[in-house]
Amino acid sequence: MTRNDIEIMFGGQAGDGSLTTGDLIASSFKKMGLEVYTYKDFPSRIRGGHTNYVIRAGERTNYGMADFVDGLVAFDLEAVEAHIEELRPGGFVVFDCTSEKVPDAMRRSDVTWYDVPLARIAKEELGLELVRNTISLGVLGKLIGMDPAIVRANVTGVYERKGEKVVDLNLRAIEAGEAYVEKHYAEWPSGYVLEARPDGERLLMMGNDAIAYGSLVGGCRFMAGYPITPATDVLEWMAKYLPAYGGVAVQAEDELAAINMVIGAAFTGVRAMTATSGPGQALMTEAIGLAGVLEIPVVVIECARTGPSTGMPTKTEQSNLNHLIFSGHGEIPRVVLAPGTVEDSFYIAARAFDIAEKYQCPVFVLTEQALCQSKATLPLLDVASVEVDRGKIVTEPVVFGEYQRFALTEDGVSPRVFPGLEGGMHLAPGSEHSPAGVITEKSSNRKAMMEKRLRKLVSMKDDLPRAIVHGDPAAEIAIFGYGSNRGPIAEAVDRLGRAGVPVRFFEFRTLWPFPEEEVAAFVAEAKHIFVVENNFTGQLERLIRYVTGPLERMKLVNKYDGKPFRPIEIIDAVERYALLRGPDASNGAAQAVPLRVKR
């Protein structure tokens, strides 16, 4: 029996309640004291089209998806067709056999099949086919040993606002599912069992919610945005909670309007932000340049998805890195930060506002669909630890004509006034300008102002979130990665280490300014280097090569099918390229030594 380590996938049609069921399971796992990670894979439409929701539960924190799916709850045949090959040998399938049958050729012999007429039970016993999702909770809970009291409490909490009759209907649906398993499959164990542990003071939070909450705690009081997947959750969260703290959230007519509203708000002294994805970021590019040359602090949340153009709006990718770092005509100081967990999304978002104001420049928080729309368990957030540093703010009256908004300084940061301060009126043009803000095309001034603005990239070094090194710091096998890949890489490192293969992992949290010294030191003694990223061209790998030069021992491990990495894919790459041994390796006869790397 596999204890307290399981990955469940719910598969069905968009809009049929599969995602709600997944949320209920995730919450139940969390309240049973397990660590949870969820991943939504859904089509970019409101109803119809295959969707699935993965919930992983175990005893280790901050992992992502597992190597394989342990249990598939399939509401239709399409779900089986799409995911049967993703099941772990020894796993199981719960299939709604009301109106469809799984062909014998599709029935893998190394998984257990539970044919349950979910829709028929719902209609005949409860009078409403819609509750088949809740029946599946009872089936699954019985098969894997979920705490029935917790499951019932969660269902009650979700539906109590709809009235006592709805709650009673769903509780009876759970009982119907449990009863069917007891009657038909009591002698067919699933091979998995969950044992409740103390829940403790923990949260189950989505990445976008953590970003929005961190922004609020970090002092953001204005947000303008335009709905775009997968960033819309941030705008929705801020619209709900920001007004209670004296803030304003605006749904603009488009991304152009949104970023210019943010610039205007920040100019007046309000901490301001927007949230978008690739297509919206493309529209904001020129305005980001304006913020850079006017030295206005703005924070942009970039929730990456697959591209180009519309791409696949609901799938994950890391192909926007070059865009954030290099896009725009001309050069400005900018910062790109990347959280690797839901918890870190809170703290990175809060930190972004300090960096933006202290160094008066645009700051991007780069996340991606596999992180920003996923949920994970985390400890209570330390709100009190978030400090606000507004940088060089002038609060006392100044002498009009003497005050220079863009004064040349050693660190590149000029004293900043807000509109209304006595004597602080000044020019703020998008054209190149003098320290006083007067437009000029003098070569000497241009040189001085460019150097002044770009000096910020050096001055801010000590304030940027530092990379985290996981694993054995002396290991000869080294891995680079960031964002949602933090989970699968960290798990691969842990499992390889337990199998006797030491590995270290450099988790980027600041991607620009690029941490050149830290990267150079990390690769210096490594014999095998892997760069893990979700894009075709190896955008992170190329940045690393700018520092290291060509390295034959560096391998790109990339994925660009819209899906996140599973740890086994990283383990396989290490086995293939780094663990070559054999009787005569000199003549090319070396073979990869397979590892029995436990889950």
N, C-alpha and C positions, 0 to 999 in steps of 0.2 A: 504494500500500500504506500502510495506517495502522500506524505502528510504536509499540510500547510504550504503547498507549492503547486499552483494551478493557473492555467490561462484558459479562460472561457471566451468563446466568440458567439455572439448572437447575430444571425444572418437572416435578412428578410427584405422587404421593400421599404423604400423611404416613405415615411409618414404613417407606417403601420404600428408604431409604438415600440419598435425594437430598441431605440435609443433610451426611452424612458425605462424600459426593463433593464437595460444595461446599467443605468444610473442607480436603480434600486439594488442590483447585485453589488455594485461597487460600494455603495454605502453600507450594505450588510457586511461585506468583507471587512470594511474599515472598523465597524463596530464590534467585530469579532477579534479585533486586535491585530489584524494582518496589515502588511504594507501593500498599498494598491497603486497600480498604474493603469490608466485607460487610454485607448486610442480609438478614435472615430474614423471610419472610412465610409464616406457617403457621397452620393452623386450630387452634382451642382444643379439640383432642381428641388422643388418643394415636395412633390409626391411622385412615387414611382421610381423604378430603377433600383438595382441591388444596393443594399447598404449593410454594413456590419459594424459591430461594436465589440472591441476586445477589452477584456478586464483581466488583468494579471494580479494575483494575490500571493504573497509569500511572507517570509520573515526578514528579508533584506530590503533596505531602503534605497530609493533612487535608482532602481533598475528600470529598464524599459520593457519592451516586449520580450517574450521568451523565445527559445529556439523554434518551438512549434506550438500549435494550438493543442491543448489537452482535451477540451470538450467543446463540441460545436452544437449549438442549439439552432437548428435550421427550420425556419418557418415555411420554406418552400424548397423545391428541387433545385432552383437556381443557386441557392446558398450552398448546397452540397456540391454541385458541379464546380462552383468557383473556389471552394476551399478544401475539398477532400484531400488534396495532396499536401496541405499545410498541417494535417494532423500528425501528432506524434504517434509512433507505433505504441500500442497499448492504450491509446486515448479512446474517446467515445463520441457518439453522435446521438442527439435527441432530435428525431425528425417528425414533423407534423404530417402524418400519413392520411389525413382526412380525405384529400382529393387527389393526391399524387403518390406515386410509388417510386422508390429508388431502384433503378435497374440493377440486376445482379452483377453486371460487369463493373458497376461503379462502387459496389459494396466491398471495400477493403476488408480482407480477412484478419488484419492485425489491429482492427479497432472494434469496439463493442457498439452494437446498434440497438437503440431504444426507439422503436416505432410507437409513437403516441398520437392519437387523433385529437390534437389540441383543440382545433376549431370545432370538431363535432361535440366534444365534451362541453365546450363553452356554450354552444348553441342548444344542445339537448338538455344538459343538466342545469345550466345557469341562465339560459334564455338570451345570451348576448355574446356573439362571436368575438367581439372586441376584447374580451377578457382572456383570450387564449394566451396572451403574453404573461399575464399573472399566473395562469395555470402552469406555464413553463417554469416559473419561479418555484412552485411547489415541487415539480418534477425534479428540477436541478438540485434544490435544497435537500431532497430526500436521497438523491444519488450520491452526493458528496458530503453529506453530514453538516449542512449549514444549521446554525442555531435557529430553530423555528420561532422562538420568541422574538429574536432580533428581526427576522424577516417580516413577521407580522407587525411589529412596531413600525418598521420602515414603510410598509404599505399603508398603514393607518396614517402616518404622518404625511405621506404624499397626497392621499385622497380625502383627508378629513375636511378640507375646505369645500369639497363638492357635496358634502352631506353624509349622514349616517348610512343611508341606503347604498351609496356608492362604496363606502368603506366595507360594509357587510358583504356586498357582492364580491369584492376583491379578496376578502378573507376566505370566503367560501371557495373562490377559485384556487387559492393556495391549497386548501384542504382537498379539493378534487384532484389536483396534481399529485399530492402526496399519496392519496388513496390509490390512484392508478398504478403508481410504482409499487406500492405495497402489495397490490393484487397480482400484478403481471410480472414484476421484475425483482421480487424480493430475493431471489437466488442468483441474481446477475449483478454482482458488485461492480462498481465503476472502476475500482482500482485507486480511487482518490478519497481522502478523508481530511476534513478540516477540524481543527481543535481550537476552540475560542481561547484567546489570551486577553489580559487586561487592555482595554482600549487606550486608557491614559488621556492626557490632554493633547489631542492631535486634531488636525484639520484634514478635510478632503477638499482640495481646491483646484480649479482649472487655471492653467497658465495665464490666460488673458485676464482673469479676475485678479490674480496675484499682481500682474503688471499694473492694472488700474488701481488696486489698493495701494501698492507701493508709490504710485504717482501721487495719489491723494495725500498719503502720509508724508511724502517728500515735499509737499507744499504746492502742488499743482492746483490752481483755482480757475483755469480756463481750458476747455478742450473744444476744438472744432474738428469735425471729421465727416467723411462721407462713407456710407455703408459699403464694405467690400470684404469678401471672404478671404482669409480667416480672421480679419481684424475687427469685425463689427462688434464682437462681444465687449471690447474695451469701451467703445462709445456707448453701448447700452448700459454698461455698469456705471460709467461716469454720469450718464443722464439720470440714473436712478439715485445715486448717492452724493454727487458733487454739490447740488443745491443746498443740502442740509449743512454744508460747511462753508457757505458763503460763496460758492463757486458757480460757474455757468458752463453748461455743455450745449453745443450747437451742432445740429446736423446741417451742414452747409449744402449749397446746391451742387457742388462738385469739389474735387480735390484742389483745384486751383484756388477756389475761394477759401477752403479750409486752411491751407498753409498760410495764406496772406492774412487771414483773421488771426492766426496764431502769432505771426510776426507783429501785427499791430498790438495785440494784447501784451506780448512780451516787451515791446517798446515802452509801454506805459508802466512796466514794473511788475506785471503779473506773471507768475510762473505758468507757462502755457505749453500745450502739447497737441499733437495729432497722432492718429494711428491709421495705418494703411497697409497695402501690399504692393507687389511689383508694379501693376499698371498705374495705381495711384501715385506711387513714388516717382514714376516716370513723369507724370504731369507736374509734380512738385519741384522738379530739378532746378528750374530757373530761380524759383523763389528761395530755395535753399542757398543758392549763390548770393542772393540779396541779403539774407540773414548773415552770411559769412562776411561780406564786405562791410555791412553796417554794424557788425559785431553785436548782433542781437541773439540772446540765448533762447533757442527753441529745442524742444525734444520731440523726436519723431519715432514712434513705435513702428517698426517694420516687421509685419507678420508674413514671412515668406511662403510662397506657394509655387507650384510648377508654372513655368512659362515656356516660350515667350508669348506675347500678346495675352489673350485670355487664358491660354494654357489649360490646365486642369485646376480650377479654382479651389477644389476641396482636397487636393493632394499635397504632400509635403515635398520640399526641395530646398537646397541651399545654393541656388544659382544666382542670388542677388548680391552676393558679397562684393563683386567687382563694381556693381552699380553704386552701392553705397559709398565705396571708397573713392572711386575715380570719376563718377558722373559729374557733369557740369562743365561749362566753358570757363577756363581760368582756374586758379588754385586758391583754396580757402582752407583754414584749419577746420577739421571736423573730427568727431570721435565716433567709433563704432564699438558698442559693448554687446556682449552675447551671454545671456544667462544659460546655464546648463540644466537647471531643475526648476520646478514650479516654485520652490522656496526661494531660490536665487533670483527668480524673476521679480519677486517683491523687492529685494534689496538692491538689485541692479537698477530697477526703475527709479527707486528713490534716489540712488546715487547719481543718476543721470542729470537730475535737475541741479544738484550742487555743481557738477562739472560744467554744465552749460552756463550757469550764472557766473561761476568763479572765473571761467576763461572766455566768456562771452562769445560762444560759437554754437553751431548746431551739433547736437548729440543724437545719434541713432541708437536705439535698442533693437538689436536684430534677434528675432526668434523665428520659429517656423511652425507650420501647421501641426507637426507631430509633437510639439511642446506647448504651443499657445492654446490649442483646443483640447489638450489632454488634461486629465485630472491625476492627482497624486496625493498620497498622504504626506503630511509634514508636521513638524512640531508647531506649537503656537508661535506666531511671528512676534519678534521682539520690536514692537513699535517704538518703545522708549529709546532704543539704540539709534534711531534715525535722527541725525543732527542736520540742521539746515545752515549752510554756509553760502551767503549771498554774494560774497566776493567784494569787490571795490565799489560799494554803493556810497554815493555822496548824499548826506542827509542835511548838512548845514548849508546855508546860502553861499553862493559863489558870485564872483564879479563877472557880470556880462561883458563879453569881449575878451576876457582873460581865460575863462574856462575853455579847455580844449577837450572835446569829447573823445577824440582819437589821438590823444597825446602819445608821443613816442616814449615807451617805458622799457626797462630792462627785461621784464618778463613778458612783454607784449600785450599786457592787459591795461587798459586805460580806465581812469575813474569814470563812473557811470552815474548820470543823474536821471531822475524821472521827470516827466513833464509836470510843470507847476512849481518846481523848485526855484526859488528866487535867484535870478541871474543865470539860470541854467539853460535858457533858450539857445538852441544851436541848429546847425544844418545837418541833415542826415541823407546825403544823396547816394544813389546806387552807382553813380560814376565814381571813378577814382578821385580822391579828395585829400586835402591837407589835414594835419592834425586838428584844425579848427572846423573841418567839414566843408571847406571851400573847394569846389571842383577845380582840378588842375591836371594838366598833362605833362608837367615837368618830369623829366627822366629821373632826376635826383630824388624827387618826392616819391615817385612810383617805387623806386628801389627801396627807399626807407620804409614805406608803408607795407610793402610786401614782406619785407624782413620782419617788421614789427608784428604783423598778424601771424605769420608762420612760426615765430618764436614761441608761441603758445604751446605748440606741439612738444617742445622740449620742456617748457616750464611745468606742464601738467603731469609729467611722467610719474611723480610720486603719488599723485591723487587718483590714478587710474586703477581699476580693479585688477589685481594680479592673477596670473594663471595659477591653477592648482595642479600639483603633480601627485598623481595616484600611483599606487603600486610600490615596487622596489626601486628606490632612486638610483641604485647602482646597476640595474638590469641592463643587459646588452641589447635587448629588444625594446624599442621605443615607439610610441604611437602618439600622433597628433590628432586632435579633433575639437569640436565645439558644438554648442547648442544641444539639440535633442539627441545627438550621437553620444553625449556624455554617458547616458544610461547603459546602452549596449557595450560601449568600449569598457567602462568600469567593470561591468560584469565579466566580460571576456578576460580582463586583466586579473580579476579575483580568481576565476576558475582556472586559468592557466597557472597562476601562482600555486594554487592548491594541488595542481598536477605536477609540480616541480619545474615549471618553466617561468622564471621571473620576468616580469614585464613592467614597464613604467609608461604612464600616460600623461601627456601635457594637455590639460584642458584650458583652452583659450577662454578668457572672459573679456579681454580687450583685444579687438582685432585691428583697430587703428586708433592712434599711431601703433604701428606694428612693433611688438616687443622683440626687437632684433637681438639684443644682447642675451635675453633669456632663451630664445630659440637656438642661438648659436651654441650656448653652453649646454643645452639639453641634447643636442645631436653630437657633441664633440666625441664622446666615448661610445656612442651607440654603433653596433655592428649591423643592425637591421632596423630600418625606420619605416613606419607605415603612416600614411595620411588618409584618414577616413572622412569622406564627405559625400553629400548627396547632390552631385552634379556631374556633368560629362567631362568638362575640361580641366578639372582639378584646380579650382580657383585658389583654395588655401594652399595646396601644394606649390603652386607657382609663386605665391608670396614667400613661402619658406625657401624656395630655391633662389629667390633674390638675395637672401641672406647667406645661404650655404654654398651657392654655386651648384653645378651639376653633381649629383651623388648617385652612383649606381646602386648603392645600398638602400635608396629610398624608393618605396613602392606606393603607388596610388591605389587605394581601395575605395572605389566609387560606386555609387548606385544612383540611378536616375529614372526609375520606373514609377515614381510617385509614392513609394512605400518606404517606411523607416527601416533602418538596419535591425536585424536580429543578431544577438551575440554570436551565434554559431557561424555567421558569415565572416566575422572578424577573426574568430578562432581558426576557421579554415584557411584564411589568408596567411596567418602566422605559421600554421603548419606547412603550408605550401612553399612559402618563400624563406622562412627562417629556420625551420627544423629539418634541414636536408642532411641526411646521413646515409651511409652505405658502405659496402666493402671497398669501393674504389671511386670515391667522389671526384678524384682528379680527372677521370675520363668521362665525366658526365653521367655516371651510373647512379648518382645519389638519388635516394628516394625519400619522400616525406614520411616521417615516422608518425603514424596516427596516434593521437592521444585519447585516452579514455577520460575526457574532461567531463566531470559530473555537472549536472544542472545546478 
